[in-house]
């Protein structure tokens, strides 16, 4: 391989040369490897970055800056998960295949794995994960395992079931797992109990043994435990980390070296049930139509030093994870909920972002200091809003609201992406039982805090750029050309145009939504716009934040719960030579970035991007389970729903005002043929013309609600509320792609069809 690289011509490569290099490389080919292979330096690297971005938008390549691969293909070196054993050979899928990726994940035949000394390794079984080299052969994708990876806990949590013959089975709580596993060692577990199990042998037939009994699967707090175990979220701090947190909590602040801001009426506006308080804000008029403002953020970097046991555990977790009944914190509670938390009437260490807001809402100046603050008031959003709406709010709130109006004007001129996405909130009573599930009300108080935080995040990024210091950006890239083309084709089916010849900005989507008056159609288009967006991530290279319409953006405001913010704090400490701590026993004396961190920012950013996605999935899964539990007593009732997605086998719908996606199998739509038009994302009855499309509102009967998996199933009803008759069994399935129309048949009665509530996965 080295010889091939030496013979390559110097200078900017062509698209074809880059594609050939990516295909032929036997290791991940990122921007750095491509630049090295073609001998690019200086400005040529900048040109390469633009060329790679253009290739990604053209649909030629996919991936991140650290590893590109052919669009629709598989990285050369990646993690695979064995999903089946066919004709004696393991068949795998990419372990991290994005739900937003076009098409289904490719099926990859995994060749025999070699053990130590060239000996034959034990056979791979379903559920195993391997790091493998992949290549595309004439017959499809093939993988050559490099090493077997540790098993995840996912799929090993379930409920003990006893069949008629007295045999014990582990019924999975993950709706993606299709089969129960035989339990060979049930231990002290009883039928109906939620347990954690581990495999006994190397084959599925060997079964599992119970290693922990959790108890009643429907008991309060079980749903979050299921998510913690399923997603492998670290939730127990090692003893050494607790001990170090206790020592860090005893650190004393240097009043002479920190800016004293205790005289300012700084307030922390948070949810009423907030477990920690990262941020607080203050503003006052500058006498010239603008405002002087302050965003005070918990100074976590003073207590959590690079390379310490605390730091290593925080990086491993990446972020806190929030469930309705508990929080799995990134830091031990003595720090996250006490010493670092900005609590009322207590002196606290803070990183202070001083802002000047002009009369037009733009930030004209900023500076950062390490400070001591004393929070004037911890106030819930609802109370702050009520005080302002009451007509006689305290002066500190009046000033905050007036400064926010200026920031809001600047935001409106910037035109960030404006999608009205409701957030579900689960309220529990003192016994941990569900009291209410509702959509969280969106108040001006939320927007006040949000716009102050955005201003501070922008200032942090620009402050570091001004010093040419390392930055871990929060990046949200412009939608890929492939996604934009799919959105344009979809809009064509609705008789609306999406012009792609112009520079794509969030305002393009906002204007498109503003022109839609009918509520169901707007929801339909909003779903499509949301699907067209790229997933945000962390990284040391700046590609801007498309959704917020910002050129530079970093996360600075939540270091108690996000490791990315802690890195930004450390970078600011270095860049602006802020107070460094005094020697303190075995704790490191540096609170800036370590040399090791500077050298591995990309690796750290990739890791915390992954832990963030893990947390989001765990939180969403838990909410789904709570919603299903709430609805389990309402099976048979009819609800107002909105369609969220359409597939050939049926469509998904969510209950308006409550949430919870459920499947409506095509077999329940009556006796006529239904055709799936993939371009229009609709199911259309070939006789009646009845159409089902995303955004449509309709009344559906709740047929099943499985609180263990979080899965729901609906049935359509007629005007009298009766289920539609199942007179037909076969449905046309038409798929339109680049190769022209393709026709096939969808047999709703075939074995394995979607419909079993345990087996049906929810659209992500």
N, C-alpha and C positions, 0 to 999 in steps of 0.2 A: 504493500500500500504506500509506503514511504517513497518508493521509486516512482510511482505514478504521480504523486504530488510534486516531486522535483521536476518532472518533465512538463508540468503545466505552464502555459504562458503567463508572464507577469501582466499586470494591468487589470482593469475592470473586466470581470468575466461576463459572458452573455448569459441569458436565461437558460439556454440549453446546457451550457457548461456547468452552471450551478445545479441544475436538475440531475445531470450525470454524476456530479460529485456526491450529492445527497444519496443517490441510489447506490453508488459504488462503495461508499464509506462503510467500514465495518464497525464503526462506533458512532455515537450521536454526533450529528453535524450541525453545530450552531454557528452563529455569526463569527465567533472567534476562530473556529476551525476553518470556515470558508475563507476568511481574510488571510489566515496563515497559509492555506493551500495555494492561494493565488498571489501571495506576496504583497498584499495590500497594506498601505500605511497612510497615516494622517488623514487628509481629506478624502482619500479613496475609501476609507472605512465608513465615512459619513455617506458617501455615495452608495456603498454596499447596503447600508441600513435602509436607505430609501428604496433601492432596488428590491430588497427582500420584502419590504412592506408592499410595494406594488405587486409583486408576485403573489403575495398572500391575498391581496384584494382581487386579483385576477383569478383566484381559485387554483393556482398552480401548486402552492405549498401550504402547509398547515403547521402548527406548533408554536413554540415560544423561541425566544432568542437563543436559548441554550440548546435547542434540538429541533431542527426542522425535518419534515418528512413530506412526501408527496401528498397532495390534498386527497382525502378519501382513503389514504393508505395507513400504514402502521409505522411508528418509529423503528429505526434499526435495532435499537436496544430498548426494551420496555418490559413492564411487568404484565404478565398474563395470568388469567384465572381459568382453571380447568372447569368447563361447564358440562362436559359429557364424555363418555367413553364409547366410541363408535368403531366397530370392527376391530376391537382390541387396541385402538390408538386414541390417546387423549386429544380432545378438541377443546380449544381455549378461545377466550375473547379478551381484548385489552381490559385490564383491571380498572383503568381510569377513563374509559370511553365516556365522553360528555353526552348527556341527554340532548344537548342542543346540536350535536353533530348530525350532518345530513345522512339519512339512511340508517340501516341497522349496523351494529358492530360486526366487523368481519370475523368469520369463523376460521381459526388457525389450527392446522394439524401440528401437534407437538411430537417431535421425534424422540427416540429413546434417550433418556438422561444417563450420562456417565457418572459413576461414583468415583471415589478416590482411587488413584492408581490405575485408572482406566476400567475398573470393574463396573459391572452393570449395577446401576442404582435401583432401589425399590421402585416399583411402578407408581406412576402418578395416579391420583384418584380425583374424583370430582370435588371441587372446593379448594384444591391445592393452588398455591400461588408460586410462580417461578419468574426469575429474571431471565430473559431469553433474547437471543439474536433472532431477528426475523428476516425473511426474504420472500419475494413474490415469485412463485413458480407458475408454469403453464396451467397446473391443476388448481392453483389458488395459493393462499398464504401458508408458509411453513415456518416453524420455530425450532430453534436449537437451544435447549435450556442451558444456562450458565450456572445457576444455583437455585435451590429451592428456598423460598422465603418462609419466615415464621407464619404459622397459621393465625388468622384473625379470630376474634371471638364471635364475629358475625355468623349467624346461623346456628350457634351452639347454645342459644338461649331458647327455651321453649316450655311448654306445659306438659306434664306427665299425663299420658292417657293409657288406660288399661283396656285391651280388647276383650272380646268374648272368650278367648282362650286363656285369659290371664296374663298375656304378654304385654310388657310395658313399652310404650313408644314415646318419643320426644316430638311433640307437635310444634313446629316452628312458629315464632311470633313475627317473623319477617315475611311479608306477603310475597317477596320474590323467591322464597324457598318453596319448592313444589312438593317435597316429599318429607314424611316423618322418618325419623331415624330410630332403629331398634335400641332400646336401653338394655345393656347387659348387666349393669350394676346400678340399681336404683338407689342404693344407700338408704337413707332415712326418709327419702321423699315419698309422698303419697299422691294418689291420683288427684288431678286438678291443681297441683301446686306448680308455681313458676320456679324453674330451676336453671342453673348454668351447668353445662356438661362439656366434656372433652372427648375426642375420639380415643378409642382403646387401641385399635390397630391401624393398618395402612389402607384398608379397604372399607367401602361403605358397609359391607356385610358384617364387619367386625363390631359395629355398633359403638355406643358411647357409654360413658359412666357419669353419673351425677356427681359434681364436685361441690356444689353449693345450692342450698335450698333458700329461695327468696320468700316464698309463701304464696299468699293469695294473689293471683295475677290481676285481680280487679280491685285490690286494696289501694287506698290512697298511696301515692308516691311510687307505685310499681311501674307506671308508664315511663317515668324518667329513668328509672333503673334499667328498664329494657333498652332504652336508647343509649345509655352509657355503655352497657355491655355490648350491644350490637355494633356500635361504631368504635369500640375500643378507646374510649375517652379516659385518659388518666384522671382518677378522682380521689386518690389517696396520696397525700404527701409523704415522702420518705421522712423518717425520724430526723435525719440530719438536716433536712430542709426546714422542718419546724424549729429545730434548735437554732439554726442560723437566722431565721426570721425573728425569733425572740431577741437575739443579740442585736440585730439591725434595728429593732424597734426601740432600743435604748439609746440610739445615736442622738446627740444633741445638736441643735442648729446653731450656727454662728451668726448671732445678731449683727455683729459689726461688719460682716462680709455680705449679708443679704439685704436687699431692699426691704424696708419696713412699710408694708401696705396695710397694717392692721387698722388704720384710721378710716379706711374707705368702706362704705356700706356695700360690700360685695355680697351677692346672693347666689345660691345654688338652686336652680329650678330643675326639678327631677320628677320622675313618676312617684306617686304616693307610696309605692311599695319598693322604692329603690334600695338595693342592698349596699351600694357604695356610691360615693359622690366624687367623680373625676374632676368636674369642671364647675366654675362659678364665673359670674360676669358683673360688670359695672360700667356705667357711662355717665357723662355729664356734658352739657353744652360747652363749646369752646368760645362762645361769644361772637362767632363769625358765621353762624349758620351750620357749622359742623359739630363734631363731637370728639372728645377724648374718651377712649374706651379701654377696658382691660378684660382680658380673658385669663383667668388664673386656673392652672392645671396642676393636679397633684404631682409633686416632684418625686416620682417613684425612683428615678435614676439615682437619687441620693441614698436610697436604702438598698436597692438591688444593683449590685456591682457586677461588671462583666467578668465572667469566668467563675463566679461563685456558685455554690450549690443552688441557691435561689434562682440565679440567672439561668442555669442549665435546665431546671425544672420548668421555669416560665417559658423558655423557648420550646421545650418539648410539648407543652400544652398549647402555646401559640396565642391563646385567647381564653377568656372566660366563656362558659356555656350556660345559657339562661333557660330554665324550665319553669313551668307554672308553680311548682312546689319547692324548688331549690335552685341554687346556683352552684356550678362547679367552677370555682375561681381559678384564675391564672396564678394568683399569689395566695399564700396562707392568710386566713382571716385576720390575724393580728395586724397585718399590713393592709389588706384590701378593704376590710370593713372598719378598721380602727385608725392606725397611725397614719396611713396615707390618705384616708378618706377625708374630704373637706367638710368637716362637721361644724355645726353652728357653735359659736362662742368658744372655739378652741384654736390655739395657735397651730398652724400647719405649714409645712414646707411646700412651696409652690414654684412652678415655672410660670413666670408672668409674661404674657404677650401684650405689650402696650400698642395700641392702634390709634391712628388718627383717621377719622371718617369725615370726608368733606361733605358739603351740603348736597352733593349729587350721589352720595352713598359709596364713593370709591375710597379705597384705602390708600392714602397718600404718604403715610409714614408708619414704620413699625420698629420696635426694638424688643429684645428678650433679656430678662434678668432672672436670677434666682431670688426668691423673696420669701418673706414670712407674711402670711395672711391670717385674718380671723374672720370667718364667715359670719356675716350679719344675720343671715336667715337661710335655713333650708326650707324651701317652699315647694309644695306640689304644683304641677302644671295647672290643675283645676283651680287651686286657690289663687294663684297668680292671675289667672284669667278672670276669675270672679272679682278680684280686687280692681282690676283695670276696667272691667265692664260696669262695676258699681258706680263709677263716676268720680270717686274721690280716692284714688290709689296713693300710696306713699310716694314721695318724690323719687326714690331710687327706681321704682317701677316705671313711673312716668318717663324718666330719662331713658331707661332701657327701651321702652316702646317707641319713643321718638327717634332714637338712634336706629332702631330696627326698621322704621319706615323708610329711612334713607337707604339702608342696606337693601331693603326689598325693592326699592326703585332701581338700584343698580342691578339687582338680580333680574328684574323684569327686562331691562335693556339688554342683558346678556343672553336671555332666552334659553335657559337650560331645559332639558327634557322634562316635560310636565305630564307625568302619568299618575292618575289617581288610583293608587293601589292600596286597598283597605288592609288593615292589620288586625288579625284576630287576637282577642285577649281572653284568657281563661281565668276566671275568678274562683278561688277555692275558699271554703269555710274553714273554721278552726280545726275541724276533724279531717281536713284534706280532701273533702268531697266537693264535687263540682257544684258551684252555686249559680254561675252564669257564664255563658260564652257569648261574646258580643264583639262587634267591630269597634276598635279603639277610635274614639272621637278625635278628630284632627283640629286642634285649637291654634289660635295665633301664638299662644305661649310656646307651643312646640316649634313654630316657625322662628320665633325670636331667638331661642337657644340655637336652633339649627343654623341660622344665618351668621350668628356670632362665631360658632364653631368652624363654619366654612371659611370665614375671614381669617381666623387664626391658623387654620391648616394651610391656606394659601401663603400667608405670611411666613410660616415655618419653612415651606419649600423654597420660597424666594430668598429668605435670609440665608439658607445654606448654599443656594446657587451663587449668591453674591460673594461667598467666601470660597467658591469652588470646592465645597465640602461634600462628602458622600450623602446621598439622599436615598431613602427607600420611598419611592413614589407610590401613590395609590393611582393605578392606571386603569382607565376605562377607554378602550380603543374604539375608533370609529367602526360601525358595523362593516363586516366583510362584504365584498362585492357579491359573493355568492348569496349571502343572506338578503342583501338589498334586491337582487334580481328575483329571488323567491317572493319577497314582499311586493315587488312591482307586479309580478305575475298574479299574485293573489288580489291585489287592488284592481287589476284589470277585470277580474271576474265579478267585481262589485260595480263596475262601470266608473271607476275612479282612476286617476292618473298619478303616478309617482315618477317625477322627472329625475333621472340619474345623471344627466349631463352636467349638473351643477355641483359645486362643492357641498357635500352632505354635512348639514349642521342639525342640531336638535330642533331648531326653529322650523325645519322642513316638516318634521313629524307633528310639532305643535299646531302648525297651520293646517295640516291635513285633518287633525282631530277637531280643530275649531270649526271646520266647515261641515262637520257632521252634526245634525240636530237630533236625529232619532236615537234614543238612549241605547237600544239594543245593538244598533249598528255601530255606535261609538264604542261600546264595550267590545264588540267583535273586532274592530280595527285596533283598539288598544291592546288586545291580546296578541294580535299579529305584530304590532310594533314592538311589544315586549320580547317576543320570540326572536326578533331580528337583532336584538342588542347583544353585544359581546359581554362576557363575564369579566368583572373587575378583578384585578390581581395586584400583588405587590412586586416591585422590582426596582433595581438601581438605575434603569434607563427610563427617560421621560418620554412618554407618548401622549401626555395630556389626559384630561378626563372629559370624555365626550359628553356624558350625561349631564355634567355640571357646566359644560361649556367653559372649561378652564384650561389654560396652557400648562400650569404647574400646580400639582396638588399632592399633599402628603398628609398622613394621619398623625396628628400631634396631640389631640384633645382627650384621649382615653387610655393613658398608660397603665392604669390599674387593671384593665381588662383586655388590652391588645399589646402584643409584643412589638408590633411595628411602630407604635407611638413611642415606646421606650427607646427604640433605636434612634428615632428622630430627636428625642430629648438628649441622648448622649452625644449625638452629632452637634447639636447646638452648644452644649457645654464645651466641647472641643473648639468649635469654630469661633466662638465669642469669648473664650477663656473665662468662663464663669467659675464660680467658687468650686474648688476641689475639696473633698472632705479631708479631715485630719486622720492620721493613722488611728486605727481602731481594732487592735487585736488581730484576729485572723481574717477580717474582712478586707478585701482589696481596697486600696486607697484611691483608685481611679474610678470616676463615675462617667467618664466619656467613653467613646468607642475604643475597644481594644484593637490591636494590630490584627489579631486573628479574625475579628468581626469585619474589619475593613476588607480583608482579603477574601471573605466568603459571603459578601452581602447577597449575591445572586442565589446562592444555596439557601441562605436563611430566608430570603424572600419567597422562594419556591415552597419551602416547608410551611411557613406561616400562611401562605395562600391555601395550602392543602388543609391545614387545621381549621381555617376559617370555613371552608366548604364543608368539612366534617361537622363543625358546630351547627351550621345552617341546616344540614340534613337531619341532625339529631333533634334540633329544636322543632323542625317542621314535622318529623315523624311523631314526636310526642304530642304536638297540638292535634295532629290527625287522630291519634288514639283517644285523646280527651273528647274530641268532637264525636267520634264513633261511640264512645261510652255514653255521652250525653244523649245521643240519638237512639241508642239501643232500646230504650223504653218507648220509642216513638215509631217503631217499625209498623208499617201499614198506613201511616199518615201521609198526606199529600202536601208537598212543599213547592213553593215558587223557586225555580232554579234557573241557572244560566249555563249554557253550554260553553265549556272551556277548551274542548279539543275533539276532533273527529278522526276516527280511523276506520279501516275497512270492516273491523269486527264490531263496531259500535261507536258510541261517543261518550265523553266524560262531561259531567255536569256538577256544578257546585250550588249549594243552597244559598240563595240571596240573603245577605246580612249575617250569615253564620259561617260559611265556608265548608270545607270537607268535600273533596272530589270523589265522585262515585261513578261507576260504569253503568251504562245502559247498553246491554248487548243487543246487537242487530236482530237477534232472534226474538226479541220482545216487541219489535216494531210492527207486528202484524203479518199478514200473509203475502204481501206483494214483494216483488224484487226490489232491492235497493242497490244503487250504484254508488261507489265511492269515487268522487272526483277529487284527486289529490291536489291539483292546482287550485281549485276553488275551496278545498278543505270542507267538502260537504258530502252528506249522504242524501241521495235523491231517489224517491220512489218512481220507478219507471212507468207505472200506470197512473198514479194520482198526481205525481209531481211534488209530493210532500218533500220538503227539504229540511235538513238539520245542519246548522252551521254554527261555528263559534260566535258567541255573543247573543244567540237566540235565547229568549226567555220562554219557559214552558213549565207546566205543572207536572210533577213526577211523583210517583208513589215510592216511598222508601221500602225496599224489599228486604235488605239485609244491612246490618251494621255490626261489624266485628271489631270490638274494642281492643283485642289483642294485636291485630295487625293494622288497625286504623283504616280498613277497607270498607267502602260502602257500595251498595248496588241499588240502582233505581229501576223502576219500570214506568213506561209511559201509560197514560190513562185517557179514556175518552171523556166526553163532556159530562158524563154521569159519574166519573171517577172510577170506572171499571178498567181493569187491565186489558190491553189489546189482545185479541186472539192470536195464537200461534198457529196459523193455518199453513204457512210455508216453511220450508227448511233450507231453501237454497237462495243465495243472493249474489247478484252480479257484483264483481269487483273490478273496477277499471282504474288503471294506474297510468298517469301521464307523466312521462319523463322526457329527458333530452332525446331519447331514441324514438320518440313518437308514442302514440297510444298503445298500451299493452292490455290485453283482456285476459281475464282468468275467472275462476269461480271461487267463491267463498262458501264453504259448507258449514253452516252454523251448527249442524248436528254431529260434526266429526269429533272424535276423541281428542281431548286436550284443548278444545276451544276455550277462549276466555269466558268466564262466567262464574266459575267456582270462586266464592269470595275469598277463600284462603290463597288461591293461586293467582288472583288477578293483580297485577302491578298497576300503580297509579301513574298517570302521565306526569313527568317531571318538567 
